[in-house]
Amino acid sequence: MYSRCVGFVDTEDQEGNRGIGTCFHVGEGVFVTARHVLDGRRILNVDFDDISATEAAENACEPQELEVRDRSLVIRDLCFHPDPTVDVACFRLDYVPSNSIPLGGHFDDFLLKYELLLHPTLVLGYPPVPMTAEPVLIASLGEINASVTLRDRRHVHFLVSSMARGGFSGGPVLVAYNELNEASGTALLGIVTNSLVHQEGKTETGFLAVLSMEPVYVCLEHNGLLPMAQEILDLSR
């Protein structure tokens, strides 16, 4: 359902080391990702695993302004959360997917510690897969194991049972809300930020940390990129 609104961002640092992260559409051509995916890095490529940039150009709002280079879409209006310690960024693409991921309305001040415990989750992203010729969208089911406050971060983070992998960074984590109210479907729980590991432990050995929805909303609103038609779903009981 959401495969065409979850894309990958191919980047490199100043030393030429390549990296990949994930972004997702929240409406009107606005995408969200993690700050560290883009901050201080050169963007090489933005694309989707089931739609070419050529097709995207044909469906763009202003196709004459869309640069197409080797299946790559160009980021515009790149913005970050006003707090530099918060790992959220947003930007526009001229390509506007036909659907978007609905934002959950579970804000930090109203979120009970065990309110979403064990609810099912869906993680979407582009971790590198050995032996594959190009990035491929990976979907991973899991559940919420805990909500925690980190010593160096001020927003709630969820720990999700899916394995942490590089490339999931910036990807959306969805939670089912049919058990939480009368509606049925999924909404954004938050975005993948990092793997919580001990000292120099490998990414895959850590807990998958998911930043809560509130700073995503703040980043979009602060930078004037909150889609007018976006419905914020209340996940509280």
C-alpha positions as CSV (number, residue, x, y, z in Angstrom):
1,M,0.0,0.0,0.0
2,Y,2.8,2.4,0.9
3,S,5.6,1.1,-1.4
4,R,5.4,4.0,-3.8
5,C,5.7,6.7,-1.1
6,V,8.8,5.2,0.7
7,G,12.0,6.0,-1.1
8,F,15.7,5.7,-0.6
9,V,18.3,8.5,-0.4
10,D,21.8,7.7,-1.6
11,T,24.5,9.9,-0.2
12,E,28.3,10.3,0.4
13,D,30.4,12.0,3.0
14,Q,33.4,14.3,2.4
15,E,35.7,11.3,2.2
16,G,33.5,9.7,-0.5
17,N,32.0,7.0,1.7
18,R,28.6,6.0,0.5
19,G,25.6,5.7,2.6
20,I,21.9,5.0,2.2
21,G,18.8,6.1,4.2
22,T,15.1,6.1,3.8
23,C,12.5,8.8,3.3
24,F,8.7,8.8,3.2
25,H,5.8,10.9,1.8
26,V,3.4,12.7,4.1
27,G,1.5,14.5,1.4
28,E,1.8,17.3,-1.2
29,G,5.2,16.2,-2.3
30,V,6.7,16.6,1.2
31,F,9.0,13.8,2.6
32,V,10.4,13.1,6.0
33,T,13.7,11.4,6.9
34,A,16.2,11.4,9.7
35,R,18.5,14.4,10.0
36,H,21.7,12.4,10.0
37,V,20.8,10.8,6.6
38,L,21.3,14.2,4.9
39,D,23.1,16.6,7.2
40,G,26.7,17.2,6.1
41,R,26.4,14.7,3.2
42,R,26.2,15.1,-0.6
43,I,23.0,13.7,-2.0
44,L,23.7,11.5,-5.0
45,N,20.3,9.9,-5.7
46,V,16.7,9.9,-4.5
47,D,14.4,7.2,-5.9
48,F,11.9,4.4,-5.3
49,D,12.4,0.7,-6.1
50,D,9.2,0.4,-8.1
51,I,9.0,3.7,-10.0
52,S,11.5,5.3,-12.3
53,A,12.4,9.0,-12.3
54,T,11.1,9.2,-15.8
55,E,7.6,8.1,-14.7
56,A,7.9,10.5,-11.8
57,A,8.7,13.4,-14.2
58,E,5.6,12.6,-16.2
59,N,3.5,13.0,-13.0
60,A,5.3,16.0,-11.5
61,C,3.5,19.1,-10.6
62,E,6.1,21.2,-12.5
63,P,7.9,18.8,-14.8
64,Q,10.1,21.5,-16.3
65,E,11.7,22.0,-12.9
66,L,12.4,18.4,-12.2
67,E,15.9,17.3,-12.9
68,V,16.0,13.7,-14.1
69,R,19.5,12.0,-14.0
70,D,19.9,8.3,-14.0
71,R,16.6,7.6,-12.2
72,S,17.3,10.4,-9.6
73,L,14.9,12.9,-8.2
74,V,16.3,16.2,-6.8
75,I,15.6,17.3,-3.3
76,R,14.2,20.8,-2.9
77,D,13.4,22.9,0.2
78,L,15.6,20.8,2.5
79,C,14.8,21.7,6.2
80,F,15.8,20.4,9.6
81,H,14.1,20.4,13.0
82,P,14.8,23.7,14.8
83,D,16.5,21.8,17.6
84,P,19.8,20.5,16.1
85,T,19.8,17.6,18.5
86,V,16.6,16.3,17.1
87,D,17.1,13.7,14.3
88,V,14.4,14.9,11.8
89,A,14.5,16.5,8.4
90,C,12.0,17.2,5.7
91,F,12.1,18.2,2.1
92,R,10.0,18.4,-1.1
93,L,10.2,16.5,-4.4
94,D,8.3,17.5,-7.5
95,Y,7.1,13.9,-7.7
96,V,3.9,13.5,-5.7
97,P,2.9,9.9,-4.9
98,S,-0.7,9.0,-5.1
99,N,-0.9,8.3,-1.4
100,S,0.8,9.3,1.9
101,I,1.5,8.0,5.3
102,P,-1.0,9.3,7.9
103,L,0.6,11.0,11.0
104,G,-0.2,9.5,14.4
105,G,-1.4,12.0,17.0
106,H,0.4,10.5,20.1
107,F,2.3,13.5,21.5
108,D,4.9,13.1,24.2
109,D,3.0,14.9,27.0
110,F,-0.1,12.7,26.5
111,L,1.6,9.4,25.9
112,L,1.3,6.9,28.7
113,K,4.5,4.8,29.3
114,Y,2.8,1.4,28.6
115,E,0.0,2.6,26.3
116,L,1.3,1.1,23.1
117,L,3.2,-1.8,24.5
118,L,3.1,-4.9,22.3
119,H,1.1,-3.3,19.6
120,P,2.1,-4.6,16.1
121,T,4.4,-2.4,13.9
122,L,5.6,-2.3,10.3
123,V,9.1,-0.9,9.5
124,L,9.8,0.1,6.0
125,G,13.2,1.0,4.6
126,Y,16.2,0.3,2.4
127,P,18.9,-1.5,4.4
128,P,21.6,-2.7,2.0
129,V,21.1,-6.3,0.9
130,P,24.2,-8.2,-0.2
131,M,24.3,-9.5,-3.8
132,T,21.4,-7.3,-5.0
133,A,21.9,-5.0,-8.0
134,E,19.9,-2.0,-6.7
135,P,18.2,-0.8,-3.5
136,V,15.1,-2.8,-2.5
137,L,12.3,-1.9,-0.1
138,I,12.3,-4.1,2.9
139,A,9.2,-4.5,5.1
140,S,9.7,-5.9,8.6
141,L,6.9,-6.8,11.1
142,G,7.5,-6.4,14.8
143,E,6.0,-5.0,18.0
144,I,6.6,-2.2,20.4
145,N,8.7,-3.5,23.3
146,A,9.0,-0.3,25.3
147,S,8.9,3.4,25.3
148,V,12.0,5.1,26.8
149,T,13.7,8.4,27.5
150,L,17.3,8.5,26.3
151,R,20.0,10.3,28.3
152,D,21.0,12.6,25.4
153,R,17.6,13.1,23.8
154,R,14.4,14.8,25.1
155,H,11.7,13.1,23.1
156,V,10.1,9.7,23.6
157,H,11.7,6.8,21.7
158,F,10.0,3.5,21.1
159,L,12.0,0.3,21.1
160,V,10.7,-2.0,18.3
161,S,11.4,-5.7,18.0
162,S,12.5,-5.6,14.3
163,M,16.2,-6.0,13.8
164,A,18.1,-2.8,13.5
165,R,19.9,-2.4,10.2
166,G,21.8,0.4,8.5
167,G,19.6,1.9,5.8
168,F,16.4,1.8,7.9
169,S,17.4,5.3,9.2
170,G,14.7,7.8,8.4
171,G,12.2,5.1,7.5
172,P,8.6,5.1,8.7
173,V,7.4,2.8,11.5
174,L,3.6,2.2,11.3
175,V,1.4,1.0,14.1
176,A,-2.1,-0.5,13.7
177,Y,-4.8,1.6,15.5
178,N,-7.8,-0.6,15.0
179,E,-7.4,-1.8,18.6
180,L,-7.0,1.7,19.9
181,N,-10.2,3.4,18.6
182,E,-13.2,2.7,16.4
183,A,-11.2,3.4,13.2
184,S,-9.2,0.8,11.4
185,G,-5.9,1.1,9.6
186,T,-2.3,2.3,10.3
187,A,-0.6,5.5,11.2
188,L,2.9,6.8,11.7
189,L,4.3,5.7,15.0
190,G,7.6,7.5,14.4
191,I,10.8,7.3,12.3
192,V,13.8,5.1,12.7
193,T,16.8,7.1,14.1
194,N,19.5,4.7,15.3
195,S,20.4,1.4,16.9
196,L,21.0,1.5,20.6
197,V,24.2,-0.5,21.1
198,H,26.8,-0.9,23.9
199,Q,30.0,1.0,23.1
200,E,31.2,-0.1,19.7
201,G,28.7,-2.9,19.2
202,K,27.4,-3.7,15.7
203,T,24.2,-2.1,14.5
204,E,22.4,-5.5,14.3
205,T,23.0,-6.2,18.0
206,G,21.2,-3.1,19.2
207,F,17.7,-2.1,19.9
208,L,15.9,-0.4,17.0
209,A,15.0,3.1,18.3
210,V,12.0,4.9,16.8
211,L,11.6,8.6,17.5
212,S,8.1,9.6,18.4
213,M,5.7,11.5,16.1
214,E,5.8,14.9,17.9
215,P,9.1,16.2,16.6
216,V,8.1,15.1,13.1
217,Y,5.1,17.3,13.4
218,V,7.1,20.2,14.8
219,C,9.7,19.9,12.0
220,L,7.0,20.1,9.3
221,E,5.1,22.9,10.9
222,H,8.1,25.0,11.8
223,N,9.4,24.9,8.2
224,G,5.9,25.5,6.6
225,L,5.8,22.0,5.1
226,L,2.9,20.4,7.0
227,P,0.5,19.3,4.3
228,M,-2.9,21.0,4.6
229,A,-4.8,17.8,3.9
230,Q,-2.8,15.6,6.4
231,E,-5.0,14.0,9.0
232,I,-3.4,13.5,12.4
233,L,-4.8,10.4,13.9
234,D,-5.3,10.2,17.6
235,L,-3.9,6.9,18.9
236,S,-4.8,7.5,22.5
237,R,-7.4,5.3,24.1
